Amino acid sequence: MIKRTLGEISSMAGGIPAVPGSANVGIQGVSIDTRTLRAGSLFVPIVRIDDGHNYVRKAFEEGAAASLWQADHGPAPEGYPVIVVENTLSALQRLARSYRERLGCTVIGITGSNGKTTVKDMAASLLSSAFRVHKTQGNFNGEYGLPLTLLSVREDAEIVVLEMGMSQAGEMRALSEIARPDIGVITMIGVSHLSNLGSREGIAAAKLELLAGLNPDGALLINGDEPLLTGPLAGMDLPETLSVIRFGESSANDYYPLTIDPQPSGYSFTLNDSEMLYSVPLLGRHNVLNAIAAIAVADRFRIARQDIQSGLLRLEVTGMRMERILSPNGFLIINDAWNASPVSMKAAIDAVSDLEGFRRKVLVLGDMLELGGQEVEFHEAVGRSIDRTKINAVLTFGTVSRHLSGVLAASQFDGVLQHFTSKEELISACRRLLRPNDVVLVKGSRSLRLEEVCDALTKPWPGADPKP
């Protein structure tokens, strides 16, 4: 993590020390949250609904070595080592950009409507066989999270794998100019944040802002099956030194699968360039393409294919992404509650539909948000896509998801079908329904926090029988 003096950080962040003689104060690490702040850190009070400036004194009580202070908030607290800046978020981003310029490592930036977290985890796993790798933790991928991730990188790191998220036009450009990636990856274009970006074309254009800070001597890896990426790129005046590498299912790509076969714990596949067999220990056929994207990244670093094989097998994925949890009550929970879009929802449902050896397959599906005027249409489309011969129960939760269950009702779905607006009632219904050797998928948009349903189902309750 960053280790500098207050004077050095003040210069890097574009600020002015408020206390004379404080320039030599040592700082190690950066935090925007007093609840997780470590002693010796720089506290950055972010201006939002709960203004971080209200917690500056608390930060010093918790051991902060220094703090930023936004100039329009009046005089800085007296007697504390404070750096006055025009805007604390901008200063945080400027500090991260400056620190990145001083790091002697290769940076990989991964974005896309779906799959970016999984590809990040996969790429980091493959590269760690030969390099010291730092990756984005959790979902720290936005205007606050990406700078904090960069500032947490050890100076001896050789590769940094960054997840880069956005919801508005211009955000990816800003993140790319902070991170200055040497390798960029765009996993796919879906309909996430459609309400903000207007169309899939708008989403693709926003993702392609990754090029703004991309090393012209580096590489851009894209899903070559997506014309909204290949089309615009064909019309761009890209640097001749920039390599554009395509992965996908079509044989027109540089990387594509020759075979894909389901396995009890995931999928096995072969690539077009060899007969070597790879295994992905994750549910969902879509994760084969995520693995292929990660292999394409690993090839840039000449990772041996045997190490790639073992790297995929030892994969540790970020929680709430098709996470398998065995309930003490005898059924399997697939926790995919981090977020939901039409593409990821269908992929998760298909993955559970294809599972074998379970008594019943149950779907707990929440609203898919930020879809704009097409939200009803997208929910109905997901409902129509559900294979009624493979799914035994569908419980929907929220507001818009009632259109999903409505389509199933109209199609005379003969399994259990219920809609809920109360999470407590949803949990109670799940407890009444689920039995040993069932499997239940839990998925919905982030704001619904459906992991709370998973948490409730991982605890024993009166009357539950863990025996099949």
C-alpha positions in Angstrom: 0.0 0.0 0.0 1.0 3.6 -0.4 3.7 4.7 2.2 4.6 8.4 2.0 5.0 11.4 4.1 2.2 14.0 4.5 4.2 16.4 2.4 4.6 13.9 -0.4 0.9 12.9 -0.4 -0.1 16.6 -0.3 1.9 17.2 -3.5 0.6 14.0 -5.2 -3.1 14.9 -4.3 -2.8 18.6 -5.1 -3.4 19.9 -1.6 -1.9 22.2 1.0 -0.9 21.1 4.5 -3.0 23.1 7.0 -0.5 22.6 9.9 3.0 24.0 9.5 5.7 21.5 10.3 3.5 18.4 9.5 5.1 17.6 6.2 7.2 14.7 7.7 4.2 12.9 9.3 4.3 9.3 8.0 1.3 7.8 6.3 0.6 4.2 5.4 -2.6 3.4 3.5 -5.8 5.3 2.7 -9.4 4.9 4.0 -12.8 6.5 3.4 -14.5 4.7 6.3 -13.7 5.1 10.0 -15.1 1.6 10.6 -12.3 0.0 8.6 -9.6 2.6 9.0 -6.2 1.3 10.2 -3.9 3.2 12.4 -1.4 5.4 10.4 -3.8 5.8 7.4 -4.8 8.9 5.5 -8.6 9.5 6.0 -10.4 10.8 3.0 -13.8 12.4 3.9 -16.1 11.9 0.9 -18.9 14.3 0.4 -22.1 12.4 0.0 -25.4 12.0 1.9 -23.5 11.2 5.1 -20.7 13.7 4.7 -17.4 12.2 5.7 -16.2 15.5 7.1 -18.5 14.7 10.1 -16.1 11.9 10.9 -12.7 13.5 10.6 -12.2 13.8 14.4 -13.5 10.2 14.8 -10.8 9.1 12.2 -8.1 10.7 14.3 -9.4 9.0 17.4 -9.2 5.7 15.5 -5.5 6.4 14.7 -5.5 8.2 11.4 -2.2 9.8 10.7 -3.7 12.6 8.6 -6.9 13.6 6.8 -7.9 15.4 3.7 -10.3 18.4 4.1 -12.4 20.0 1.4 -11.9 23.7 1.3 -15.6 24.7 1.0 -16.3 23.0 4.4 -14.8 26.0 6.3 -11.7 26.0 8.4 -10.0 22.6 9.0 -10.0 21.3 12.5 -7.1 23.0 14.4 -4.2 21.0 15.7 -4.7 18.0 13.3 -2.4 17.1 10.4 -4.8 18.0 7.6 -4.3 18.5 3.9 -6.7 21.0 2.4 -7.9 20.2 -1.1 -10.5 21.7 -3.5 -12.5 18.4 -3.8 -11.8 15.3 -1.7 -12.9 12.7 -4.3 -10.9 14.4 -7.0 -7.9 14.5 -4.7 -8.3 10.8 -3.9 -8.3 10.1 -7.7 -5.4 12.3 -8.3 -3.4 10.6 -5.5 -4.2 7.2 -7.0 -3.2 8.3 -10.5 0.1 9.7 -9.2 0.8 6.5 -7.2 0.0 4.3 -10.2 2.6 6.3 -12.2 5.2 5.4 -9.6 4.4 1.7 -9.5 6.6 -0.4 -11.6 4.0 -3.0 -12.4 1.7 -4.1 -15.3 -1.9 -3.1 -14.9 -4.8 -5.1 -16.3 -8.2 -3.3 -16.5 -11.3 -5.5 -16.9 -14.8 -4.2 -17.7 -18.0 -5.5 -19.3 -21.7 -5.7 -18.6 -21.3 -9.1 -17.0 -18.3 -11.4 -16.1 -15.8 -8.8 -15.1 -15.5 -10.0 -11.5 -15.2 -13.6 -12.6 -12.6 -12.8 -15.3 -10.7 -10.7 -12.7 -10.6 -13.6 -10.3 -9.6 -16.1 -13.0 -6.9 -13.9 -14.5 -5.4 -13.3 -11.0 -5.4 -17.0 -10.3 -3.6 -17.9 -13.5 -1.0 -15.1 -13.2 -0.2 -15.8 -9.6 1.6 -19.0 -10.6 4.5 -16.8 -11.9 4.0 -13.3 -10.5 3.2 -11.3 -7.4 -0.4 -10.3 -8.2 -2.7 -7.8 -6.6 -6.4 -7.8 -7.5 -9.5 -5.8 -6.8 -11.1 -7.0 -3.6 -14.8 -7.4 -3.5 -16.5 -4.9 -5.8 -14.1 -1.9 -5.3 -14.3 -1.0 -9.0 -15.8 2.5 -9.3 -14.9 6.2 -8.7 -14.1 5.5 -5.0 -13.2 1.8 -5.2 -10.7 1.8 -8.0 -8.5 4.6 -6.5 -8.6 2.8 -3.1 -7.6 -0.5 -4.8 -4.6 1.2 -6.5 -3.6 2.8 -3.3 -3.6 -0.6 -1.5 -1.2 -2.1 -4.0 2.2 -3.1 -2.5 5.1 -1.5 -4.2 6.7 -4.9 -5.0 3.6 -6.1 -6.9 4.3 -7.2 -10.4 0.8 -7.3 -11.8 -2.4 -5.5 -10.7 -5.7 -6.9 -12.0 -8.4 -4.2 -11.7 -12.1 -4.6 -12.1 -13.5 -1.4 -13.7 -17.2 -0.6 -13.3 -19.4 2.3 -14.5 -23.0 3.3 -14.9 -22.7 6.6 -16.8 -21.0 7.9 -19.9 -17.6 9.4 -19.1 -17.0 7.3 -15.9 -14.9 4.6 -17.7 -12.8 7.3 -19.3 -12.0 8.8 -15.9 -11.2 5.4 -14.4 -9.0 4.5 -17.4 -7.0 7.7 -17.1 -6.4 7.0 -13.4 -5.5 3.3 -13.9 -3.5 3.6 -17.1 -4.0 -0.1 -17.9 -1.4 -1.9 -20.1 -4.0 -4.5 -21.0 -7.7 -3.9 -21.3 -10.5 -6.5 -21.4 -14.1 -6.0 -22.3 -16.0 -9.2 -21.5 -19.4 -8.5 -23.2 -22.1 -5.9 -23.8 -25.4 -6.5 -22.1 -28.2 -4.2 -20.9 -27.0 -3.2 -17.4 -27.5 0.5 -16.7 -29.7 0.8 -19.8 -31.7 3.5 -18.0 -28.6 5.7 -17.8 -27.0 4.9 -21.2 -30.1 4.6 -23.4 -29.2 1.7 -25.6 -26.8 -1.2 -26.0 -24.9 1.0 -28.4 -24.5 3.6 -25.7 -23.3 0.9 -23.3 -20.7 -0.3 -25.8 -19.5 3.3 -26.4 -19.2 3.8 -22.6 -17.2 0.5 -22.2 -14.9 1.5 -25.1 -13.9 4.6 -23.1 -11.4 2.1 -21.6 -9.2 3.0 -24.6 -8.7 6.6 -23.2 -6.0 5.6 -20.8 -4.9 2.3 -22.3 -1.2 1.9 -23.1 -0.8 2.4 -26.8 1.9 -0.4 -26.8 -0.4 -2.7 -24.9 -3.4 -4.9 -25.8 -7.2 -4.8 -25.9 -9.0 -8.1 -25.5 -12.6 -8.0 -26.6 -15.5 -10.4 -27.0 -15.2 -10.8 -30.8 -18.8 -12.1 -31.1 -20.2 -8.7 -30.2 -20.6 -6.4 -33.2 -21.2 -3.4 -31.0 -17.5 -3.8 -30.1 -15.9 -5.0 -33.3 -17.9 -2.5 -35.4 -16.8 0.7 -33.7 -13.2 -0.6 -33.2 -13.0 -1.2 -37.0 -13.7 2.5 -37.6 -11.3 3.8 -34.9 -7.8 5.2 -35.6 -6.1 2.9 -33.1 -2.3 3.0 -32.5 -0.5 0.5 -34.8 1.3 -0.8 -31.7 -1.9 -1.7 -29.9 -2.8 -5.4 -30.2 -6.5 -6.2 -30.5 -7.3 -9.8 -29.5 -10.7 -11.4 -29.9 -12.2 -14.2 -27.9 -15.6 -15.8 -28.2 -17.5 -18.8 -29.5 -17.1 -18.1 -33.2 -14.1 -19.6 -35.1 -13.4 -16.1 -36.4 -11.9 -15.2 -33.0 -8.3 -15.6 -31.9 -9.5 -17.7 -29.0 -12.5 -19.9 -29.2 -13.6 -23.3 -27.7 -13.5 -26.5 -29.8 -15.5 -28.5 -27.3 -17.5 -27.7 -24.2 -18.7 -30.4 -21.9 -20.7 -30.2 -18.6 -19.1 -31.8 -15.6 -20.5 -32.4 -12.1 -18.8 -29.3 -10.7 -18.7 -27.1 -13.8 -17.4 -27.4 -17.4 -14.5 -28.8 -19.3 -13.4 -27.4 -22.6 -10.7 -27.4 -25.2 -9.3 -24.4 -27.1 -8.6 -23.9 -30.8 -4.9 -23.9 -30.4 -4.3 -27.2 -28.7 -5.9 -30.5 -27.5 -5.3 -29.6 -23.8 -8.3 -30.0 -21.6 -9.3 -27.3 -19.2 -11.8 -27.5 -16.3 -13.8 -24.6 -14.8 -15.1 -25.4 -11.4 -18.0 -22.9 -11.8 -21.7 -23.4 -12.7 -22.8 -21.9 -16.0 -21.7 -22.4 -19.5 -21.0 -18.7 -19.8 -18.0 -19.2 -17.4 -16.2 -21.1 -20.2 -16.0 -17.8 -22.2 -14.9 -16.0 -19.0 -12.1 -18.6 -18.6 -11.1 -18.2 -22.3 -10.8 -14.4 -21.7 -8.5 -15.1 -18.7 -6.4 -17.5 -20.7 -6.0 -14.8 -23.4 -4.7 -12.5 -20.7 -2.4 -15.2 -19.3 -0.9 -15.8 -22.7 0.3 -12.2 -22.8 2.6 -13.1 -19.9 3.6 -16.5 -21.3 2.1 -18.5 -18.5 2.6 -22.2 -19.2 -0.6 -24.0 -20.2 -0.1 -26.6 -17.4 0.0 -23.7 -15.0 -3.2 -22.3 -16.6 -4.9 -25.7 -16.0 -4.0 -25.7 -12.3 -4.8 -22.0 -11.9 -8.4 -22.6 -13.1 -8.8 -25.5 -10.7 -7.6 -23.5 -7.7 -9.8 -20.6 -8.5 -11.3 -18.6 -5.6 -14.1 -16.4 -6.8 -15.6 -13.3 -5.2 -18.6 -14.1 -3.0 -22.2 -13.9 -4.2 -21.3 -14.9 -7.8 -22.8 -18.4 -8.3 -21.5 -19.2 -4.9 -22.4 -22.7 -3.7 -23.5 -23.0 -0.1 -24.7 -26.2 1.5 -27.4 -25.4 4.0 -27.4 -27.3 7.3 -31.0 -28.1 6.4 -29.8 -30.4 3.5 -30.3 -28.4 0.4 -27.9 -26.5 -1.9 -28.0 -22.7 -2.2 -26.6 -21.0 -5.3 -25.9 -17.4 -4.0 -25.8 -15.2 -7.1 -27.3 -12.3 -5.3 -24.6 -9.6 -6.0 -26.5 -8.2 -9.0 -28.8 -9.1 -11.9 -29.3 -8.2 -15.5 -31.3 -10.0 -18.2 -28.1 -11.7 -19.5 -26.8 -12.8 -16.2 -30.2 -13.8 -14.9 -30.8 -16.1 -17.9 -27.3 -17.5 -17.6 -27.8 -18.3 -13.9 -31.2 -19.9 -14.5 -29.8 -22.0 -17.4 -27.0 -23.2 -15.1 -29.3 -24.3 -12.4 -31.7 -25.9 -15.0 -28.9 -28.1 -16.3 -27.9 -29.4 -12.8 -28.6 -33.1 -12.3 -29.1 -35.2 -9.2 -31.4 -32.8 -7.3 -34.9 -33.5 -6.0 -36.2 -30.1 -7.0 -34.9 -26.9 -8.6 -36.2 -23.7 -7.1 -35.6 -20.1 -8.3 -35.8 -17.1 -6.0 -35.6 -14.1 -8.4 -35.7 -10.4 -7.6 -36.1 -7.3 -9.7 -33.6 -6.4 -12.4 -33.1 -2.7 -12.1 -31.8 0.2 -14.2 -33.4 -1.2 -17.4 -35.3 2.0 -18.2 -38.5 1.9 -20.2 -37.9 -1.8 -21.3 -37.9 -3.2 -17.7 -41.3 -5.0 -18.1 -40.3 -6.4 -21.5 -37.0 -7.8 -20.1 -38.6 -9.4 -17.0 -41.2 -11.0 -19.2 -38.5 -12.3 -21.6 -36.7 -13.9 -18.6 -40.0 -15.6 -17.6 -40.5 -17.0 -21.1 -36.9 -18.3 -21.1 -37.4 -20.6 -18.1 -37.6 -24.2 -19.0 -40.8 -25.4 -17.2 -39.8 -29.0 -17.5 -36.7 -28.4 -15.4 -37.8 -25.9 -12.8 -40.1 -26.9 -10.0 -40.7 -23.6 -8.2 -40.3 -19.8 -8.9 -40.6 -17.2 -6.1 -40.2 -13.6 -7.3 -39.5 -10.6 -5.1 -39.8 -6.9 -5.5 -41.9 -4.8 -7.8 -41.1 -5.4 -11.5 -40.4 -9.1 -11.1 -44.1 -9.7 -10.8 -44.1 -9.4 -14.6 -41.7 -12.4 -14.7 -44.0 -14.5 -12.6 -47.0 -13.2 -14.5 -45.7 -14.7 -17.7 -45.2 -18.0 -16.0 -48.7 -17.9 -14.6 -50.1 -17.2 -18.1 -48.2 -20.1 -19.5 -49.8 -22.5 -17.0 -46.6 -23.2 -15.2 -47.5 -26.2 -13.0 -44.9 -25.7 -10.3 -45.0 -23.5 -7.2 -45.3 -19.9 -8.3 -45.5 -17.0 -5.8 -44.6 -13.3 -5.8 -43.5 -11.4 -2.6 -43.0 -7.8 -1.6 -41.9 -8.7 1.9 -38.5 -10.2 2.4 -39.6 -11.8 5.7 -42.5 -13.5 3.9 -40.2 -14.7 1.1 -37.9 -16.2 3.7 -40.8 -17.9 5.4 -42.0 -19.3 2.1 -38.6 -20.7 1.3 -38.4 -22.4 4.6 -41.7 -24.0 4.1 -40.8 -25.1 0.6 -37.2 -26.3 0.6 -36.3 -29.8 1.5 -33.1 -31.9 1.6 -31.5 -32.5 -1.8 -33.3 -29.4 -3.3 -31.2 -26.7 -5.0 -32.2 -23.0 -4.9 -30.9 -20.1 -6.9 -31.1 -16.7 -5.3 -30.5 -13.7 -7.6 -31.6 -10.1 -7.9 -30.3 -6.6 -8.2 -27.8 -5.3 -5.6 -30.3 -2.9 -3.9 -32.5 -5.8 -3.0 -29.8 -7.4 -0.8 -31.1 -10.9 -1.5 -28.0 -12.3 0.3 -30.1 -11.8 3.4 -32.3 -14.6 2.1 -29.3 -16.8 1.7 -28.1 -16.0 5.2 -31.4 -17.0 6.6 -31.5 -20.2 4.7 -28.0 -21.2 6.0 -29.3 -21.3 9.5 -31.2 -24.3 11.0 -34.9 -23.5 11.8 -37.5 -25.4 13.9 -39.0 -28.3 12.0 -36.3 -28.5 9.3 -35.1 -32.0 8.5 -31.6 -32.2 7.1 -32.0 -35.8 6.1 -33.3 -36.6 2.6 
